[in-house]
Amino acid sequence: MKASVYIALSLDGYIARTDGGLDWLPGADGAELSGDEDFGYHQFMDTVDHLVMGRVSFEMVWSFGKWPYEKPATILSHSLKTLPPELPDSVELRNSSPVDLIEELKGRGRKKLYVDGGKTIQGFLSDGMIDELILTWVPVLIGEGIPLFGPTGRDLELKLLESRSYPNGFVQSRYEVL
């Protein structure tokens, strides 16, 4: 099984403002970005067969009023007890460690996960469960916020596989976690 991260972050390494705000991120309000460029998102999603996201990311996505994903999804949370009944049956709630969840999903035949959400990504990285990071750097400094990376307990070596710049100033880099 392969677990990948696909996420945008400010140039100073934040995925959201301290209050969770994404006003600095073009398209974060659920609106389409201008132009036809999707920064490889649809191509990436075509390779994914399951999403894993944390509660905060789930609540942000759900606040847009409609569940945007067609793929099965697991929401990881220690505090949520139930999910809204309007969600598709393919969305489930778990309170699992990354290692236990990976084993469960492997048993269901899942092959590629999309892991999303700051604390969730940090937990998967710390447990050695992330294989690939696709990071899109947005050319803005927000000064403070929710960092993508946190304590890992050890050094994590990465190998740059490719990097690409876009006319709007975004820079996307794809790394293999060694």
N, CA, C and O of each residue as an XYZ file, in Angstrom:
712
protein
N       0.844     -1.174      0.000
C       0.000      0.000      0.000
C       0.889      1.236      0.000
O       1.953      1.262      0.619
N       0.429      2.248     -0.704
C       1.155      3.515     -0.765
C       0.276      4.601     -0.150
O      -0.902      4.711     -0.489
N       0.834      5.390      0.738
C       0.126      6.512      1.355
C       0.801      7.804      0.918
O       2.008      7.982      1.086
N      -0.004      8.702      0.352
C       0.525      9.949     -0.198
C      -0.161     11.154      0.415
O      -1.325     11.103      0.811
N       0.588     12.230      0.480
C       0.079     13.536      0.891
C       0.080     14.425     -0.335
O       1.056     14.453     -1.085
N      -1.010     15.152     -0.545
C      -1.099     16.160     -1.601
C      -1.683     17.388     -0.911
O      -2.860     17.397     -0.550
N      -0.862     18.426     -0.725
C      -1.315     19.556      0.076
C      -0.619     20.847     -0.353
O       0.510     20.834     -0.844
N      -1.319     21.948     -0.155
C      -0.743     23.276     -0.401
C      -0.333     23.888      0.936
O      -0.958     23.649      1.969
N       0.733     24.680      0.887
C       1.179     25.362      2.084
C       1.808     26.695      1.713
O       2.299     26.895      0.602
N       1.774     27.596      2.684
C       2.393     28.897      2.469
C       3.900     28.711      2.389
O       4.438     27.683      2.802
N       4.565     29.715      1.855
C       6.019     29.626      1.714
C       6.713     29.468      3.064
O       7.821     28.937      3.135
N       6.064     29.929      4.137
C       6.657     29.762      5.461
C       6.163     28.492      6.172
O       6.352     28.341      7.379
N       5.527     27.580      5.415
C       5.262     26.243      5.920
C       3.941     25.993      6.616
O       3.781     24.968      7.280
N       2.977     26.917      6.480
C       1.698     26.745      7.155
C       0.621     26.260      6.187
O       0.595     26.647      5.019
N      -0.269     25.402      6.701
C      -1.365     24.896      5.880
C      -2.660     25.649      6.144
O      -3.628     25.498      5.398
N      -2.688     26.449      7.188
C      -3.854     27.269      7.525
C      -3.413     28.330      8.522
O      -2.349     28.233      9.133
N      -4.259     29.348      8.671
C      -4.006     30.332      9.721
C      -4.231     29.674     11.076
O      -4.748     28.559     11.145
N      -3.854     30.345     12.139
C      -4.005     29.805     13.485
C      -5.456     29.432     13.772
O      -5.717     28.446     14.462
N      -6.402     30.213     13.248
C      -7.827     29.927     13.457
C      -8.393     28.951     12.422
O      -9.604     28.729     12.377
N      -7.519     28.365     11.589
C      -7.958     27.422     10.564
C      -8.300     28.076      9.241
O      -8.627     27.384      8.277
N      -8.230     29.406      9.176
C      -8.593     30.134      7.971
C      -7.692     29.821      6.784
O      -6.482     29.639      6.922
N      -8.322     29.765      5.609
C      -7.603     29.486      4.368
C      -7.755     30.618      3.355
O      -7.562     30.410      2.157
N      -8.096     31.806      3.828
C      -8.342     32.929      2.922
C      -7.130     33.291      2.065
O      -7.284     33.937      1.028
N      -5.949     32.895      2.474
C      -4.706     33.158      1.739
C      -4.510     32.192      0.572
O      -3.659     32.423     -0.287
N      -5.293     31.110      0.537
C      -5.114     30.027     -0.432
C      -6.155     30.141     -1.542
O      -7.342     29.932     -1.292
N      -5.732     30.469     -2.764
C      -6.698     30.581     -3.859
C      -7.469     29.281     -4.055
O      -6.872     28.207     -4.141
N      -8.810     29.380     -4.127
C      -9.660     28.220     -4.348
C     -10.025     27.459     -3.089
O     -10.763     26.476     -3.168
N      -9.533     27.881     -1.921
C      -9.795     27.139     -0.689
C     -11.246     27.223     -0.241
O     -11.687     26.418      0.580
N     -11.987     28.175     -0.764
C     -13.384     28.310     -0.383
C     -14.294     27.384     -1.177
O     -15.517     27.509     -1.116
N     -13.707     26.465     -1.915
C     -14.490     25.531     -2.715
C     -14.729     26.035     -4.125
O     -15.221     25.292     -4.974
N     -14.385     27.296     -4.385
C     -14.552     27.853     -5.727
C     -13.422     27.370     -6.623
O     -12.318     27.093     -6.154
N     -13.701     27.273     -7.887
C     -12.674     26.862     -8.850
C     -11.647     27.977     -9.010
O     -11.992     29.157     -8.944
N     -10.412     27.612     -9.216
C      -9.372     28.581     -9.541
C      -9.592     29.054    -10.966
O     -10.134     28.316    -11.790
N      -9.184     30.255    -11.257
C      -9.308     30.740    -12.624
C      -8.330     29.991    -13.520
O      -7.228     29.640    -13.097
N      -8.734     29.755    -14.733
C      -7.892     29.012    -15.667
C      -8.161     27.524    -15.580
O      -8.983     27.071    -14.783
N      -7.468     26.779    -16.401
C      -7.692     25.341    -16.482
C      -6.730     24.527    -15.625
O      -6.884     23.308    -15.545
N      -5.768     25.135    -14.998
C      -4.732     24.412    -14.258
C      -5.282     23.879    -12.936
O      -5.842     24.634    -12.140
N      -5.121     22.585    -12.708
C      -5.523     22.014    -11.432
C      -4.316     21.507    -10.643
O      -4.476     20.861     -9.607
N      -3.114     21.798    -11.130
C      -1.861     21.483    -10.433
C      -1.694     19.981    -10.198
O      -1.102     19.561     -9.204
N      -2.218     19.187    -11.120
C      -2.084     17.744    -11.054
C      -3.031     17.049    -10.101
O      -2.913     15.845     -9.871
N      -3.978     17.803     -9.539
C      -4.880     17.247     -8.534
C      -5.730     16.101     -9.094
O      -5.786     15.029     -8.493
N      -6.383     16.313    -10.222
C      -7.251     15.262    -10.771
C      -6.446     14.028    -11.182
O      -6.889     12.897    -10.983
N      -5.288     14.248    -11.744
C      -4.417     13.119    -12.098
C      -4.027     12.341    -10.840
O      -4.039     11.110    -10.840
N      -3.687     13.051     -9.780
C      -3.367     12.416     -8.507
C      -4.573     11.643     -7.975
O      -4.444     10.481     -7.588
N      -5.743     12.282     -7.956
C      -6.941     11.635     -7.410
C      -7.332     10.393     -8.198
O      -7.923      9.467     -7.642
N      -7.009     10.365     -9.479
C      -7.304      9.173    -10.285
C      -6.517      7.955     -9.825
O      -6.901      6.822    -10.118
N      -5.413      8.175     -9.103
C      -4.585      7.061     -8.633
C      -4.970      6.593     -7.230
O      -4.493      5.555     -6.770
N      -5.820      7.346     -6.556
C      -6.168      7.102     -5.155
C      -7.414      6.228     -5.065
O      -8.360      6.409     -5.832
N      -7.413      5.274     -4.124
C      -8.632      4.497     -3.924
C      -9.243      4.668     -2.529
O     -10.258      4.047     -2.216
N      -8.624      5.513     -1.691
C      -9.191      5.771     -0.363
C      -8.601      7.052      0.199
O      -7.408      7.313      0.043
N      -9.438      7.857      0.857
C      -8.988      9.081      1.528
C      -8.983      8.862      3.027
O      -9.849      8.176      3.570
N      -7.997      9.454      3.693
C      -7.947      9.480      5.148
C      -7.742     10.933      5.524
O      -6.801     11.575      5.055
N      -8.623     11.456      6.372
C      -8.450     12.846      6.801
C      -8.831     12.991      8.262
O      -9.603     12.210      8.818
N      -8.260     14.019      8.856
C      -8.548     14.323     10.244
C      -9.828     15.117     10.390
O     -10.410     15.577      9.407
N     -10.258     15.270     11.632
C     -11.512     15.944     11.944
C     -11.537     17.393     11.461
O     -12.528     17.831     10.877
N     -10.466     18.134     11.698
C     -10.462     19.549     11.329
C     -10.596     19.711      9.809
O     -11.359     20.553      9.336
N      -9.859     18.910      9.059
C      -9.976     18.966      7.594
C     -11.368     18.544      7.149
O     -11.954     19.162      6.259
N     -11.894     17.502      7.762
C     -13.248     17.054      7.443
C     -14.248     18.184      7.670
O     -15.085     18.455      6.809
N     -14.165     18.839      8.818
C     -15.112     19.915      9.123
C     -14.982     21.070      8.139
O     -15.983     21.687      7.775
N     -13.764     21.369      7.706
C     -13.569     22.424      6.709
C     -14.224     22.027      5.389
O     -14.965     22.816      4.803
N     -13.958     20.820      4.924
C     -14.530     20.346      3.660
C     -16.053     20.313      3.760
O     -16.742     20.748      2.838
N     -16.578     19.805      4.861
C     -18.027     19.680      5.034
C     -18.700     21.049      5.114
O     -19.875     21.183      4.774
N     -17.958     22.070      5.562
C     -18.533     23.419      5.665
C     -18.874     24.007      4.297
O     -19.628     24.977      4.218
N     -18.330     23.436      3.219
C     -18.648     23.916      1.876
C     -20.043     23.484      1.443
O     -20.538     23.939      0.412
N     -20.690     22.599      2.230
C     -22.074     22.251      1.981
C     -22.312     20.982      1.189
O     -23.454     20.535      1.078
N     -21.280     20.399      0.643
C     -21.445     19.197     -0.167
C     -20.163     18.376     -0.078
O     -19.062     18.924     -0.130
N     -20.312     17.060      0.057
C     -19.142     16.193      0.106
C     -18.575     16.071     -1.305
O     -19.262     15.566     -2.193
N     -17.333     16.523     -1.537
C     -16.819     16.601     -2.910
C     -16.158     15.326     -3.435
O     -15.805     15.258     -4.613
N     -15.987     14.326     -2.590
C     -15.208     13.162     -2.990
C     -16.111     11.987     -3.360
O     -17.134     11.742     -2.722
N     -15.711     11.279     -4.390
C     -16.419     10.067     -4.786
C     -15.743      8.823     -4.222
O     -16.327      7.739     -4.242
N     -14.552      8.965     -3.734
C     -13.782      7.841     -3.197
C     -14.234      7.521     -1.772
O     -14.730      8.397     -1.063
N     -14.061      6.262     -1.353
C     -14.305      5.944      0.056
C     -13.355      6.762      0.937
O     -12.237      7.081      0.532
N     -13.815      7.094      2.140
C     -13.016      7.944      3.025
C     -13.151      7.498      4.470
O     -14.195      7.008      4.901
N     -12.064      7.682      5.201
C     -12.052      7.463      6.643
C     -11.711      8.783      7.305
O     -10.704      9.413      6.983
N     -12.566      9.196      8.237
C     -12.322     10.393      9.032
C     -11.761      9.924     10.364
O     -12.401      9.146     11.071
N     -10.565     10.394     10.708
C      -9.942     10.043     11.980
C     -10.241     11.117     13.007
O      -9.986     12.298     12.771
N     -10.781     10.711     14.150
C     -11.093     11.680     15.195
C     -11.167     10.989     16.550
O     -11.663      9.869     16.672
N     -10.666     11.678     17.555
C     -10.815     11.216     18.929
C     -12.063     11.825     19.560
O     -12.559     11.314     20.564
N     -12.578     12.920     18.977
C     -13.691     13.637     19.607
C     -15.043     13.425     18.925
O     -16.076     13.458     19.593
N     -15.055     13.209     17.612
C     -16.336     12.977     16.936
C     -16.879     11.601     17.312
O     -16.133     10.625     17.385
N     -18.174     11.540     17.548
C     -18.811     10.257     17.852
C     -19.630      9.743     16.666
O     -19.808      8.536     16.504
N     -20.126     10.669     15.837
C     -20.909     10.303     14.658
C     -20.601     11.276     13.538
O     -20.072     12.365     13.766
N     -20.937     10.870     12.332
C     -20.812     11.733     11.157
C     -22.207     12.178     10.731
O     -23.190     11.511     11.053
N     -22.306     13.292     10.014
C     -23.620     13.723      9.528
C     -24.263     12.645      8.649
O     -23.584     12.044      7.817
N     -25.558     12.397      8.826
C     -26.224     11.332      8.067
C     -26.294     11.611      6.561
O     -26.540     10.693      5.780
N     -26.084     12.848      6.150
C     -26.134     13.195      4.724
C     -24.915     12.703      3.947
O     -24.926     12.692      2.716
N     -23.877     12.301      4.655
C     -22.669     11.812      3.983
C     -22.943     10.465      3.318
O     -23.784      9.699      3.789
N     -22.239     10.176      2.229
C     -22.382      8.860      1.602
C     -21.970      7.744      2.568
O     -21.178      7.971      3.483
N     -22.503      6.558      2.364
C     -22.164      5.407      3.204
C     -20.689      5.044      3.102
O     -20.167      4.336      3.964
N     -20.012      5.517      2.062
C     -18.588      5.203      1.864
C     -17.666      6.027      2.764
O     -16.448      5.853      2.732
N     -18.247      6.925      3.567
C     -17.460      7.733      4.503
C     -17.655      7.150      5.899
O     -18.783      7.007      6.370
N     -16.550      6.817      6.551
C     -16.613      6.190      7.869
C     -15.794      6.977      8.875
O     -14.897      7.738      8.512
N     -16.116      6.784     10.134
C     -15.432      7.442     11.236
C     -14.632      6.399     12.014
O     -15.139      5.323     12.333
N     -13.370      6.733     12.316
C     -12.509      5.828     13.072
C     -11.695      6.624     14.097
O     -11.425      7.814     13.931
N     -11.323      5.920     15.149
C     -10.387      6.427     16.143
C      -9.261      5.401     16.186
O      -9.167      4.616     17.129
N      -8.409      5.408     15.165
C      -7.369      4.397     14.995
C      -6.012      5.062     14.883
O      -5.902      6.234     14.522
N      -4.994      4.304     15.194
C      -3.633      4.766     14.924
C      -3.378      4.609     13.425
O      -4.044      3.811     12.765
N      -2.428      5.358     12.886
C      -2.094      5.179     11.470
C      -1.722      3.737     11.129
O      -2.139      3.220     10.092
N      -0.949      3.089     11.985
C      -0.511      1.717     11.721
C      -1.712      0.780     11.665
O      -1.821     -0.028     10.744
N      -2.614      0.878     12.637
C      -3.798      0.009     12.665
C      -4.707      0.280     11.471
O      -5.240     -0.653     10.870
N      -4.884      1.561     11.127
C      -5.749      1.886      9.993
C      -5.170      1.349      8.686
O      -5.900      0.799      7.862
N      -3.862      1.509      8.498
C      -3.211      0.985      7.289
C      -3.446     -0.528      7.178
O      -3.778     -1.028      6.103
N      -3.276     -1.240      8.268
C      -3.480     -2.693      8.247
C      -4.929     -3.037      7.898
O      -5.183     -3.949      7.111
N      -5.868     -2.309      8.481
C      -7.288     -2.542      8.184
C      -7.592     -2.283      6.710
O      -8.273     -3.080      6.064
N      -7.086     -1.168      6.180
C      -7.359     -0.820      4.786
C      -6.662     -1.764      3.816
O      -7.199     -2.068      2.751
N      -5.476     -2.228      4.176
C      -4.803     -3.252      3.363
C      -5.681     -4.490      3.260
O      -5.820     -5.081      2.190
N      -6.269     -4.872      4.382
C      -7.146     -6.033      4.424
C      -8.372     -5.881      3.548
O      -8.964     -6.873      3.121
N      -8.751     -4.651      3.281
C      -9.891     -4.383      2.392
C      -9.447     -4.231      0.934
O     -10.262     -3.937      0.058
N      -8.156     -4.432      0.682
C      -7.656     -4.365     -0.686
C      -7.317     -2.971     -1.175
O      -7.122     -2.772     -2.374
N      -7.242     -2.005     -0.278
C      -6.864     -0.657     -0.692
C      -5.399     -0.644     -1.095
O      -4.569     -1.337     -0.509
N      -5.093      0.176     -2.129
C      -3.720      0.207     -2.646
C      -3.054      1.573     -2.519
O      -1.839      1.650     -2.334
N      -3.845      2.670     -2.617
C      -3.234      4.002     -2.518
C      -4.132      4.940     -1.732
O      -5.288      5.169     -2.087
N      -3.576      5.472     -0.662
C      -4.292      6.397      0.211
C      -3.874      7.830     -0.052
O      -2.721      8.116     -0.373
N      -4.833      8.715      0.092
C      -4.592     10.160      0.121
C      -4.801     10.576      1.567
O      -5.920     10.504      2.076
N      -3.740     11.009      2.232
C      -3.792     11.402      3.637
C      -3.819     12.922      3.698
O      -2.973     13.590      3.103
N      -4.809     13.472      4.429
C      -4.995     14.921      4.469
C      -5.264     15.380      5.895
O      -5.868     14.662      6.692
N      -4.806     16.585      6.200
C      -5.018     17.186      7.509
C      -3.723     17.232      8.302
O      -3.000     16.238      8.380
N      -3.433     18.381      8.886
C      -2.160     18.610      9.554
C      -1.779     17.569     10.584
O      -0.735     16.930     10.452
N      -2.597     17.379     11.609
C      -2.270     16.420     12.672
C      -2.266     14.993     12.132
O      -1.460     14.167     12.560
N      -3.157     14.707     11.202
C      -3.215     13.368     10.614
C      -1.940     13.080      9.828
O      -1.347     12.011      9.971
N      -1.523     14.026      9.005
C      -0.273     13.869      8.247
C       0.902     13.709      9.202
O       1.753     12.841      9.006
N       0.948     14.547     10.234
C       2.041     14.454     11.202
C       2.079     13.082     11.867
O       3.156     12.514     12.049
N       0.913     12.545     12.231
C       0.850     11.227     12.854
C       1.316     10.121     11.923
O       2.052      9.224     12.334
N       0.882     10.186     10.654
C       1.299      9.189      9.669
C       2.802      9.286      9.398
O       3.477      8.264      9.268
N       3.325     10.515      9.314
C       4.774     10.680      9.133
C       5.547     10.124     10.322
O       6.526      9.398     10.148
N       5.110     10.463     11.518
C       5.792     10.014     12.724
C       5.814      8.488     12.821
O       6.790      7.904     13.291
N       4.732      7.847     12.373
C       4.651      6.381     12.410
C       5.275      5.714     11.186
O       5.224      4.491     11.054
N       5.866      6.513     10.284
C       6.522      5.955      9.109
C       5.551      5.423      8.067
O       5.883      4.496      7.329
N       4.364      5.994      7.997
C       3.315      5.481      7.116
C       3.086      6.325      5.860
O       2.153      6.048      5.107
N       3.908      7.341      5.616
C       3.778      8.155      4.402
C       4.897      7.764      3.443
O       6.064      7.695      3.828
N       4.528      7.510      2.191
C       5.492      7.134      1.158
C       5.856      8.291      0.243
O       6.950      8.319     -0.320
N       4.938      9.253      0.091
C       5.118     10.316     -0.903
C       4.489     11.605     -0.391
O       3.401     11.601      0.184
N       5.197     12.702     -0.612
C       4.687     14.040     -0.292
C       4.637     14.847     -1.577
O       5.648     14.993     -2.265
N       3.469     15.368     -1.900
C       3.321     16.294     -3.025
C       2.925     17.624     -2.405
O       1.793     17.807     -1.957
N       3.874     18.544     -2.388
C       3.723     19.819     -1.702
C       3.643     20.943     -2.725
O       4.520     21.080     -3.577
N       2.598     21.737     -2.638
C       2.446     22.893     -3.515
C       2.644     24.146     -2.678
O       1.815     24.484     -1.833
N       3.745     24.824     -2.922
C       4.101     26.028     -2.184
C       3.414     27.223     -2.823
O       3.586     27.481     -4.014
N       2.636     27.951     -2.031
C       1.924     29.144     -2.482
C       2.783     30.345     -2.106
O       3.221     30.447     -0.960
N       3.036     31.261     -3.047
C       3.958     32.369     -2.764
C       3.341     33.455     -1.873
O       3.057     34.567     -2.320
N       3.148     33.099     -0.613
C       2.645     34.042      0.379
C       3.244     33.650      1.724
O       3.384     32.467      2.034
N       3.594     34.654      2.513
C       4.043     34.436      3.889
C       2.903     34.865      4.795
O       2.494     36.025      4.756
N       2.380     33.958      5.611
C       1.274     34.335      6.487
C       1.740     34.579      7.922
O       0.950     34.993      8.769
N       3.020     34.324      8.195
C       3.617     34.708      9.467
C       3.404     33.763     10.619
O       4.328     33.523     11.397
N       2.217     33.221     10.751
C       1.928     32.232     11.788
C       0.731     31.421     11.336
O      -0.046     31.844     10.479
N       0.601     30.249     11.928
C      -0.512     29.401     11.545
C      -0.301     27.972     11.997
O       0.454     27.695     12.929
N      -0.986     27.075     11.315
C      -0.887     25.656     11.603
C       0.189     25.079     10.693
O       0.029     25.077      9.473
N       1.278     24.591     11.271
C       2.368     24.080     10.437
C       2.023     22.714      9.858
O       1.297     21.933     10.473
N       2.545     22.439      8.682
C       2.374     21.109      8.114
C       3.178     20.096      8.908
O       2.688     19.004      9.194
N       4.396     20.439      9.262
C       5.277     19.477      9.905
C       5.387     19.749     11.395
O       5.316     20.892     11.845
N       5.560     18.671     12.148
C       5.739     18.741     13.590
C       6.786     17.730     14.004
O       7.506     17.201     13.157
N       6.880     17.455     15.294
C       7.865     16.492     15.783
C       7.658     15.113     15.148
O       6.528     14.637     15.036
N       8.744     14.487     14.740
C       8.661     13.153     14.141
C       9.376     12.110     14.992
O       9.217     10.911     14.761
N      10.156     12.550     15.966
C      10.890     11.611     16.796
C      12.196     11.145     16.179
O      13.006     10.487     16.831
N      12.392     11.495     14.905
C      13.627     11.105     14.211
C      13.710     11.911     12.917
O      12.735     12.538     12.503
N      14.859     11.889     12.296
C      14.997     12.526     10.993
C      14.260     11.689      9.948
O      14.303     10.459      9.987
N      13.600     12.347      9.034
C      12.963     11.682      7.899
C      13.649     12.175      6.637
O      13.580     13.359      6.308
N      14.303     11.276      5.938
C      14.996     11.657      4.713
C      14.030     11.584      3.547
O      13.214     10.668      3.439
N      14.147     12.581      2.674
C      13.293     12.679      1.499
C      14.151     12.705      0.251
O      15.282     13.192      0.265
N      13.601     12.177     -0.824
C      14.264     12.253     -2.123
C      13.356     13.046     -3.055
O      12.209     12.665     -3.285
N      13.872     14.151     -3.591
C      13.108     14.946     -4.543
C      12.975     14.170     -5.850
O      13.973     13.804     -6.471
N      11.735     13.924     -6.258
C      11.480     13.200     -7.511
C      11.234     14.150     -8.670
O      11.628     13.875     -9.804
N      10.581     15.269     -8.380
C      10.358     16.285     -9.408
C       9.893     17.573     -8.757
O       9.358     17.575     -7.648
N      10.106     18.657     -9.463
C       9.654     19.963     -9.013
C       9.229     20.753    -10.236
O       9.856     20.686    -11.294
N       8.149     21.503    -10.067
C       7.588     22.234    -11.202
C       7.077     23.584    -10.727
O       6.463     23.689     -9.665
N       7.334     24.611    -11.520
C       6.791     25.931    -11.197
C       5.652     26.247    -12.153
O       5.615     25.756    -13.282
N       4.728     27.071    -11.685
C       3.547     27.449    -12.457
C       3.549     28.961    -12.680
O       4.148     29.699    -11.897
N       2.890     29.427    -13.731
C       2.870     30.871    -14.025
C       2.328     31.735    -12.884
O       2.703     32.902    -12.776
N       1.458     31.191    -12.035
C       0.909     31.983    -10.930
C       1.857     32.062     -9.735
O       1.527     32.686     -8.727
N       3.041     31.431     -9.838
C       4.021     31.480     -8.761
C       4.030     30.260     -7.874
O       4.928     30.122     -7.044
N       3.058     29.360     -8.016
C       3.070     28.128     -7.237
C       4.283     27.295     -7.648
O       4.695     27.312     -8.808
N       4.844     26.572     -6.694
C       5.905     25.613     -6.974
C       5.494     24.300     -6.319
O       5.224     24.240     -5.119
N       5.453     23.259     -7.130
C       5.051     21.954     -6.614
C       6.231     20.999     -6.661
O       6.903     20.863     -7.684
N       6.469     20.340     -5.534
C       7.559     19.379     -5.438
C       7.010     18.048     -4.971
O       6.159     17.991     -4.083
N       7.502     16.983     -5.573
C       7.094     15.629     -5.190
C       8.294     14.917     -4.603
O       9.353     14.835     -5.227
N       8.118     14.402     -3.392
C       9.186     13.746     -2.661
C       8.810     12.306     -2.325
O       7.651     12.003     -2.039
N       9.789     11.441     -2.363
C       9.648     10.098     -1.832
C      10.195     10.134     -0.419
O      11.266     10.692     -0.177
N       9.461      9.538      0.520
C       9.961      9.430      1.891
C      10.796      8.160      1.949
O      10.287      7.063      1.717
N      12.084      8.311      2.260
C      13.008      7.166      2.262
C      12.908      6.377      3.565
O      13.612      5.383      3.740
